[in-house]
Each structure stands twice: as structure tokens, then as C-alpha cells.
Amino acid sequence: MRLTHKSLYVCWLTAQMHARTCGYWYTVTSGSMAHTAFVTLEGLERWARERGLVLPVLSEPGDGESIGGEYRTESHTVLEQFGQIVGEWTRTLSNGDYVDAIISHDDDGVRTVHTLNPNVKTRRVFDYVESRNLMG
């Protein structure tokens, strides 16, 4: 299944807001729904760069702005087809686990983050703490 993610919004949390999270300083929402969150600015910037998104300049905690661009996600059920996708390999969260992801640059200029479906028993799952530290 392929989903398009657009109209994303990033917020730099205040210390009071941060205290109510699992250590996050930056949140990304889509409409009124949580989309993803980051402990570090570097992690947020990496995520946006991989997906071809343009982050706004946030000048102080409590600021929030729209993110420029859009990206897609697609879940695959056949390991062999997944391995033939041309793109950059990275890690991403899927169903609560950090797993392999391949980011393709599609003909229309939008990037797609490909993962294996959680029902694929052979998909590689990375150590959560190591991956969270790596990905921010």
C-alpha cells in the first residue's frame, strides 16, 4: 500500500511540553494527528533531508511551521521485490520497530520510503536503542 504524506507541520517543544514526552524536542504532525518525533535537531534534519522535505527555520521553543514538500511510504510483502528497489538504504520506524528502508526518487520528484510489511517474518529489525540514538 502506498500513502502520500503532505501538509506536515513541525513544532519545537518548550521545556514544559518536552517534560510530557518520551524525551522528544521536535514533533511532526499531519493535520491533527501525530506523524513522528525526534530527540535531536540532527535527527529531524536527517529525516527531512532523506525524504526531500524543506524544514522551516524555528527560532525558539514553542515555534511551529509548515514543512515544505511531500513524500510517500510504501509497504511491500515480497522480499525479493523489495531488494530490487533502486534507492538509498536507511532505517525507519515501522510498527514500533526500526527496520530497513529504501528511499527511491520517483519520476515526479517525490521520494518514496519503502519498507517490508510487518507480516514478512524475515524482515530485519534493528536494536531499538541503538537505532534511536543513530536516527535521533
C-alpha beads as a LAMMPS data file, in Angstrom:
LAMMPS data file: protein, C-alpha beads

136 atoms
135 bonds

1 atom types
1 bond types

-500.0 500.0 xlo xhi
-500.0 500.0 ylo yhi
-500.0 500.0 zlo zhi

Masses

1 110.0

Atoms # bond

1 1 1 0.000 0.000 0.000
2 1 1 1.320 3.457 -0.940
3 1 1 0.458 6.572 1.110
4 1 1 1.290 10.215 0.395
5 1 1 2.250 12.423 3.333
6 1 1 1.824 16.173 2.850
7 1 1 0.689 19.216 4.826
8 1 1 3.171 18.283 7.542
9 1 1 3.857 20.634 10.452
10 1 1 6.909 20.717 12.744
11 1 1 6.990 22.081 16.295
12 1 1 9.980 22.781 18.573
13 1 1 8.682 21.942 22.042
14 1 1 9.077 24.135 25.097
15 1 1 10.685 22.646 28.213
16 1 1 7.225 22.219 29.743
17 1 1 5.932 20.388 26.646
18 1 1 9.139 18.310 26.412
19 1 1 8.695 17.137 30.015
20 1 1 5.459 15.383 28.982
21 1 1 7.081 13.342 26.188
22 1 1 9.437 10.380 25.929
23 1 1 12.366 12.779 25.552
24 1 1 11.332 14.417 22.275
25 1 1 12.091 18.057 21.446
26 1 1 10.582 18.123 17.932
27 1 1 7.252 16.774 16.767
28 1 1 5.826 16.420 13.274
29 1 1 2.088 16.278 12.778
30 1 1 -0.168 15.713 9.792
31 1 1 -3.387 17.584 10.335
32 1 1 -4.165 16.956 13.989
33 1 1 -2.503 13.519 14.017
34 1 1 0.974 12.678 15.310
35 1 1 3.313 11.704 12.473
36 1 1 6.782 11.339 14.036
37 1 1 9.009 12.909 16.705
38 1 1 12.706 13.482 17.340
39 1 1 15.010 13.862 20.306
40 1 1 17.564 15.914 18.345
41 1 1 17.507 18.596 15.672
42 1 1 20.035 16.491 13.750
43 1 1 17.580 13.591 13.663
44 1 1 14.788 15.838 12.398
45 1 1 17.063 17.318 9.729
46 1 1 18.220 13.862 8.594
47 1 1 14.635 12.619 8.336
48 1 1 13.590 15.647 6.272
49 1 1 16.685 15.506 4.020
50 1 1 16.169 11.790 3.267
51 1 1 12.575 12.465 2.254
52 1 1 13.323 15.590 0.218
53 1 1 11.391 17.860 2.573
54 1 1 12.198 21.500 3.370
55 1 1 12.225 22.406 7.049
56 1 1 11.294 25.927 8.149
57 1 1 13.522 27.958 10.451
58 1 1 12.294 27.658 14.027
59 1 1 13.756 30.473 16.106
60 1 1 12.699 29.492 19.633
61 1 1 10.968 26.727 21.609
62 1 1 7.229 26.806 21.056
63 1 1 7.591 27.751 17.387
64 1 1 5.873 25.683 14.739
65 1 1 5.701 25.957 10.950
66 1 1 4.645 24.020 7.882
67 1 1 7.174 21.689 6.261
68 1 1 7.695 22.161 2.534
69 1 1 7.106 19.224 0.220
70 1 1 5.619 15.786 0.462
71 1 1 6.776 12.174 0.457
72 1 1 5.294 8.718 0.180
73 1 1 5.547 5.474 2.101
74 1 1 5.018 2.029 0.610
75 1 1 4.920 -1.331 2.357
76 1 1 5.985 -4.455 0.455
77 1 1 5.204 -8.108 1.088
78 1 1 7.753 -9.782 -1.234
79 1 1 11.368 -9.698 -0.013
80 1 1 12.861 -10.253 -3.482
81 1 1 10.953 -7.311 -4.986
82 1 1 11.909 -5.077 -2.059
83 1 1 15.589 -5.863 -2.545
84 1 1 15.435 -4.781 -6.197
85 1 1 14.243 -1.220 -5.441
86 1 1 16.807 1.373 -6.513
87 1 1 17.476 3.992 -3.854
88 1 1 19.298 4.872 -0.661
89 1 1 19.185 2.413 2.219
90 1 1 18.375 3.741 5.684
91 1 1 16.362 2.789 8.749
92 1 1 12.865 3.867 9.650
93 1 1 10.216 3.052 12.222
94 1 1 7.598 0.556 11.136
95 1 1 5.061 -0.909 13.536
96 1 1 7.218 0.166 16.504
97 1 1 10.455 -1.367 15.157
98 1 1 13.418 0.147 13.354
99 1 1 13.706 -1.701 10.041
100 1 1 15.454 -1.425 6.679
101 1 1 14.069 1.215 4.363
102 1 1 14.911 2.135 0.786
103 1 1 14.198 5.678 -0.359
104 1 1 13.503 5.957 -4.084
105 1 1 13.471 9.160 -6.129
106 1 1 10.326 8.853 -8.218
107 1 1 9.861 10.297 -11.711
108 1 1 7.561 13.048 -10.396
109 1 1 10.266 14.286 -7.992
110 1 1 8.614 12.890 -4.870
111 1 1 10.535 10.380 -2.760
112 1 1 9.076 7.115 -1.506
113 1 1 10.188 5.346 1.680
114 1 1 9.848 1.602 1.027
115 1 1 9.719 -0.949 3.857
116 1 1 8.822 -4.576 4.239
117 1 1 5.405 -5.238 5.727
118 1 1 5.455 -6.315 9.425
119 1 1 3.981 -9.678 8.337
120 1 1 7.189 -10.523 6.424
121 1 1 8.809 -12.733 9.050
122 1 1 12.310 -12.355 7.555
123 1 1 12.449 -8.550 7.628
124 1 1 15.456 -7.259 9.537
125 1 1 14.706 -5.481 12.810
126 1 1 17.445 -3.327 14.366
127 1 1 18.148 -2.773 18.053
128 1 1 15.752 -0.048 19.165
129 1 1 18.049 1.919 21.499
130 1 1 20.987 1.856 19.060
131 1 1 18.723 2.948 16.206
132 1 1 17.064 5.722 18.198
133 1 1 20.497 7.069 19.105
134 1 1 21.619 6.815 15.474
135 1 1 18.484 8.284 13.897
136 1 1 17.810 10.966 16.539

Bonds

1 1 1 2
2 1 2 3
3 1 3 4
4 1 4 5
5 1 5 6
6 1 6 7
7 1 7 8
8 1 8 9
9 1 9 10
10 1 10 11
11 1 11 12
12 1 12 13
13 1 13 14
14 1 14 15
15 1 15 16
16 1 16 17
17 1 17 18
18 1 18 19
19 1 19 20
20 1 20 21
21 1 21 22
22 1 22 23
23 1 23 24
24 1 24 25
25 1 25 26
26 1 26 27
27 1 27 28
28 1 28 29
29 1 29 30
30 1 30 31
31 1 31 32
32 1 32 33
33 1 33 34
34 1 34 35
35 1 35 36
36 1 36 37
37 1 37 38
38 1 38 39
39 1 39 40
40 1 40 41
41 1 41 42
42 1 42 43
43 1 43 44
44 1 44 45
45 1 45 46
46 1 46 47
47 1 47 48
48 1 48 49
49 1 49 50
50 1 50 51
51 1 51 52
52 1 52 53
53 1 53 54
54 1 54 55
55 1 55 56
56 1 56 57
57 1 57 58
58 1 58 59
59 1 59 60
60 1 60 61
61 1 61 62
62 1 62 63
63 1 63 64
64 1 64 65
65 1 65 66
66 1 66 67
67 1 67 68
68 1 68 69
69 1 69 70
70 1 70 71
71 1 71 72
72 1 72 73
73 1 73 74
74 1 74 75
75 1 75 76
76 1 76 77
77 1 77 78
78 1 78 79
79 1 79 80
80 1 80 81
81 1 81 82
82 1 82 83
83 1 83 84
84 1 84 85
85 1 85 86
86 1 86 87
87 1 87 88
88 1 88 89
89 1 89 90
90 1 90 91
91 1 91 92
92 1 92 93
93 1 93 94
94 1 94 95
95 1 95 96
96 1 96 97
97 1 97 98
98 1 98 99
99 1 99 100
100 1 100 101
101 1 101 102
102 1 102 103
103 1 103 104
104 1 104 105
105 1 105 106
106 1 106 107
107 1 107 108
108 1 108 109
109 1 109 110
110 1 110 111
111 1 111 112
112 1 112 113
113 1 113 114
114 1 114 115
115 1 115 116
116 1 116 117
117 1 117 118
118 1 118 119
119 1 119 120
120 1 120 121
121 1 121 122
122 1 122 123
123 1 123 124
124 1 124 125
125 1 125 126
126 1 126 127
127 1 127 128
128 1 128 129
129 1 129 130
130 1 130 131
131 1 131 132
132 1 132 133
133 1 133 134
134 1 134 135
135 1 135 136
